[in-house]
Amino acid sequence: MIVYLETSAAAKLLKREPESAMVREFVAQLIDDDHLVVTGRILETELRRVALRQGIEQAKATEVLAMLDVLEHDQPQFRQAGTVGGDQLRSLDALHLSSALRVGADAMITFDDRLERACELVGLPVLSVAGA
């Protein structure tokens, strides 16, 4: 199974939030079970900006990225991101959704309500980490 991890979930691997341990365990279990956990290169910028704002060392962002299969974006993804997922989806979230669709992801992990609704619109299941 290919699982796409977007920023609202990946950030919980970087900083301490109530769901952080649960997300960490869930992602680790996916990897242990030989599922491919992927993300788009845009996550690097987003995680590094979160680290900068939160006073977290950049090495921690590097560690999170090293856990994942980071995919490069291509021009068709940017084009698709301009129209995918309805009119309420923010640009970077649309790029994540487009990337997930392009790689053939079976599911996404997100904590973003707008992105979750957009995933529903295109038929991409969102995995719940509750109870992980």
C-alpha positions in Angstrom: 0.0 0.0 0.0 1.2 3.5 -0.8 0.3 6.1 1.9 0.8 9.8 1.3 1.8 11.9 4.4 1.0 15.6 4.1 2.2 18.5 6.2 -0.4 18.7 9.0 0.4 15.1 9.9 4.2 15.2 9.2 4.5 18.3 11.4 3.3 16.2 14.3 6.5 14.1 13.8 8.6 17.3 14.1 7.0 19.0 17.1 5.2 17.9 20.2 1.5 18.0 19.9 -1.2 15.9 21.5 -1.3 13.5 18.5 2.5 13.3 17.9 3.1 10.0 19.6 0.1 8.4 17.9 1.2 9.6 14.5 4.8 8.5 15.1 3.6 5.0 16.1 1.2 4.8 13.2 3.8 5.8 10.6 6.4 3.5 12.1 4.0 0.6 11.9 3.2 1.3 8.3 6.9 1.3 7.5 7.5 -1.9 9.5 4.6 -3.5 7.6 6.4 -2.7 4.3 4.0 0.0 3.2 5.5 2.8 1.2 5.0 6.2 3.0 5.5 9.0 0.6 5.3 12.7 0.4 6.1 15.5 -2.1 9.3 17.6 -2.0 7.1 20.6 -0.9 7.0 19.0 2.5 10.7 19.8 2.9 10.1 23.5 2.7 7.0 23.3 4.9 8.7 21.3 7.6 11.8 23.5 7.6 9.6 26.6 8.0 7.8 25.0 10.9 11.1 24.1 12.5 12.3 27.7 12.0 9.2 29.2 13.5 9.2 26.8 16.5 12.9 27.0 17.2 13.5 23.3 16.4 16.8 22.3 14.9 16.8 21.7 11.2 18.4 18.3 11.8 15.0 17.2 13.2 13.3 18.1 9.9 16.0 16.2 8.1 15.3 13.1 10.3 11.5 13.3 9.5 12.2 13.6 5.8 14.6 10.6 5.9 11.8 8.4 7.2 9.7 9.1 4.0 10.0 8.4 0.3 10.2 12.0 -0.9 8.9 12.5 -4.5 9.9 15.3 -6.8 7.1 17.4 -8.3 6.6 17.8 -12.0 4.8 20.3 -14.2 1.7 18.2 -14.7 1.2 18.0 -10.9 1.2 21.8 -10.7 -1.4 21.9 -13.5 -3.6 19.3 -11.8 -3.2 21.0 -8.4 -4.8 24.1 -10.0 -8.1 22.3 -10.4 -8.2 19.3 -8.1 -10.2 19.0 -4.9 -12.8 21.7 -5.1 -12.6 25.4 -4.6 -11.9 25.5 -0.9 -8.6 23.7 -1.0 -5.4 25.8 -0.4 -2.7 25.8 -3.0 -0.1 23.8 -1.2 -2.7 21.2 0.0 -3.8 20.9 -3.6 -0.2 20.2 -4.6 -0.1 17.5 -1.9 -3.3 16.0 -3.2 -2.2 16.1 -6.8 1.1 14.4 -5.8 -0.8 11.7 -4.0 -3.0 11.0 -7.0 0.0 11.1 -9.4 1.9 8.5 -7.4 -1.2 6.3 -7.1 -1.5 6.6 -3.4 -4.0 4.2 -1.8 -4.6 6.6 1.1 -3.5 9.9 2.7 -2.8 10.8 6.3 -3.9 14.4 7.1 -5.3 16.4 10.0 -6.5 19.2 7.7 -10.3 19.2 7.3 -10.3 21.0 3.9 -7.8 18.5 2.5 -9.8 15.6 4.0 -12.9 16.8 2.2 -10.9 17.2 -1.0 -9.7 13.6 -0.7 -13.3 12.5 -0.4 -14.2 14.4 -3.5 -11.6 12.5 -5.5 -12.1 9.1 -3.8 -8.8 9.0 -1.9 -9.3 7.5 1.5 -7.9 9.3 4.5 -6.5 7.0 7.2 -7.4 7.7 10.8 -4.5 7.4 13.2 -6.8 7.1 16.2 -6.2 4.0 18.1 -2.8 3.4 16.4 
